[in-house]
Amino acid sequence: MFFVLSKILDLLISPTIWIIGCIVIAFFLRNKKAIISKKLYTAAVMAILFFTNPFIVNWVMYQWEVSAYSSDEIKTPYEVGIVLGGSTRYYDNDSKRMVFSSSVDRLMQAVDLYHHGKIKKIFLSGGSGFVNFQDWKESEKLYPLLVSNGVKPEDILMENNSRNTYENAIETAKVLNQKGITSKCLLITSAFHMRRSIACCEKANLKVDAYSVDVRSGGSIFTLDRLIQPDPEALVAWDLLTHEWVGYLIYRIMGFC
């Protein structure tokens, strides 16, 4: 039930939905409540200008993300690097290919760390994040991809039961405990997702160090036109942020982290 409700809440907190909601309500009130309708249209326009401004969202994202660092700073190899799910969108049965998400950097950086001897094993954590299609397991789909990219089968661990960040931590801890791995692991996930992930791992008594990837803030050149020119990608960033903020808050309330 919590999983389904979280998906519904995730939809409702999206700034894009807020903007669409204002426009739709304003449209239906245009004749009976013209003043309210105009205010809602104005609010929608102001929201569009705010949520599509790249400078604003970049600054806010920078404050929230856990900073990344060079792999050269890792002097002693970790026994296990834990890669949280979210690297994929779906598997295309027609082309027989995995379709990756914008967070595929989680997987790519893990493979790079493995080949450079910074982690000895890669742990894939993630089952199905869909309300439907629970039989679709991300970790199982990624296993052959890791093998084809030079990762030894015996160096791949996984769990494919988790559906969210809290379950990632719980299920990963179970597998590691069963295998007698008690050393500190390297947690590899998106910088914007790291705060909640670390908190969940601590709740599950899973000892980890953060290795932020998929950094969304910084790296942009803000000329005058970029400061005032709306960018639809900024809306995507705001969706990620609101999802993380509300998710972190709900997890705290539920005692998940």
N, C-alpha and C positions, 0 to 999 in steps of 0.2 A: 504493500500500500504506500509506504514512504517513497519508494522508487517512482511509482506512477505520479504521486502528488508532486514530487520534485520536478518532474518533467513538465507538468502543467504550470507550476510556479515559474519555471525557467522561461516559459513562453510569455507569461504575464508581466515579468519584470523587464522585458526587452524595451529599450528606448524606441525602437522602430515600431513596436506595437502601441506605445503611448502616442506617438505621432499619428499613426493611422487611426487610432481611436478618437483622437481630437477631431480629425478631419471628417470621419464618418458621423460622429455625433453632431458636429457643426452643420453638416449637410442636412440632416433630418430636422434640425431645429431652425433652419434658415427662414421659414415662414412664420412659425408660431412664436419663436423666441429669437428674433433677429439680433438683439444686442448680445445675448449669450453666444449665439452662433459666430458673430464677428470676433468676440473675445477668444473663442476656441480656435478659430482660423489664425488669429494673431499668435496665440500660444503655440500652435503647430509650426508656424513659420519661424518663430524664435527658437523653438526646440530643434528644428532642422539646422538652422545656422549654428547653434551651439554644438550639437552632437556630430556635425560634419566638419568641425574645425580641427584640423590635424595638430595644431600647436597645443590646444587645450588637452586633448586626449593623450598626446605624447607625454606631456608634463605629469598628468595624473597617473598614467601607466608607469612612468619612471619611479614615482613615489611608492607604488604598490609592489612592483616586481622585486624579486630577490636577485641581487647582482650576480652576474656571471663572472667567472675567472678562467684563466688559462689552464689547460690540462697539465702544463709544465709544472704547476704548483703542487701537483700530486706526486710526492716523492716515494711513498710506499704504496704499492698496488693494493687495491681493495679485492677481497675475495669475490664479492658479488656487486654488480651494478644493476640496480632495480629500475626498469623502464616502465613507467606507468602507461596504461592504455590511452588511446586518443590519437595515435599516429595514422589511423586509417579512416576512410569514410565507408567503404563497402568493397565487396569482391564482385567484379564484373564477370559473370559466367560466360558471356558471349566472347569476350576477348581473353578470358582466363588470366586476368590481371587484377592485382590489388590496386584499388584507387585510393590514393593517400590524401590525408587532410593537410591543413596548413601547419599542423604540429608534428609532421614527420621528422623534424629535426631531433626529436627525442630518440628516435630509432637510429638515425644516421650518426649522431654524436656517440651513442652507445657503442656502435660498431667501430667507430674510430678509436674510442678509448680502449676497446678490446684489442685491436690490432697494434696499438702503441703500448700495450702491456700495463695500462693503468687499472684495468679490471680483469680478473681472471675468468669470471663467468658472467653471462647476461641473464637476468631474470625478467621474463616477460609477464607483466601483471595486467590482466584485462580479459573479460569475457565479452558479453554483449551489452552495449549501452542503449539498446533499443527496447521500447516497451513491447513491441512485437519482435519477431525474429530472434528469440532467445537462443535458438540453436546455432546462431552465427557467433563463433568464438574468435575474437581478434588474435589472441596469443597463438592459437592453433594455426591460423592463416599465416602468421609472421614467421613461424618456426622454419619452414622450408626456405624462406627468403634469407634468413640469417645464415643457414647452412650454405646456400648458393653464393653468399658473400664472404665465405671463408671462416665462418665461426664453426668450431668443432661441435658436433651434436652433443657430446658429453659436457660441453661448456654452456649448454642452454638449459635453464630451469624455467618453469612456468606455472601459472595458475590461470584457469579460464572460467572461474565462477563469479568473479567480482563484476559489479555493474556500476559502481561509482567509486569515488576516492576513498571513502571510509572502508568499503569492502576490499579495495586494493590492498590497504594496509593489513587488514585482518587476515585475508587469505594468504598474502605473502608471508606474514609472520608464521602462519600454520605450517606452510611448506618448509620454510627455513628451519623451524624448530624440529620438524620431522627428520630433516637431513643433518641435524646437529650443527648447523651453521649459526654461531653466536657472535661472530665478529661484526664490527660496524660495517655497514654497507654504504654504497654511494647511490643516492637517490637522484635519478635522472628524469626530470620533467620540465615543462615550460616554466619560465620565470614567473609568469603571472599566476601559475597554479601551485607554486612551491610553498607558499605560506600555509595553505590548507593541507597540502600533502604532508609537510613536516609535522603539523599538529596531529594529524591522524596517525602517523607512524609512532609518535610519542605515546598516544593513547593506546596503541597496540603493543607497546613495549618493544618496538622495532628500532634498533639503534642505527641511525643514518646520518650521513653528511650530505649537504645539499650540493647539487651540481646543476645549476640553472642552464637551460638551453631555450631555443625558440624565443629569444628576447624580442619583444615588440616595441620597446621604447628606445629612443636615441637613433642615431644614424641618419636622421633626416636633415636636409638643408632647408632652413626656414627663411626664404627670401620674402620680400613684402607680399608678392602675389600668393605665396604659399600660406601666409598668415591669414589671408582673407578669402582664399579660394576654397569652397567646400570640397571635401573629399569623401566619397561614399565609404571608403575603407575605414574611416574614423568611426562610422556606425558599427562596423564589425568589432572594432576594438572596445567600444562601449558595451556591446553585448557580452563580450568576454569578461569585462570588469564587473558589470552588474551581476553576472552569473557567479563570479568568484566571491564578491562581497556578501551577497545574500546566502550563498552556499556556506560560507565560513560562519555567518551568523546563525543559520539554522543548525549547522553541525554543533556549534557551541551549546545551543539551547537543548539539542537532543542528546548531548553528552558524547558525541562522536569524536570530539577533539578537545 
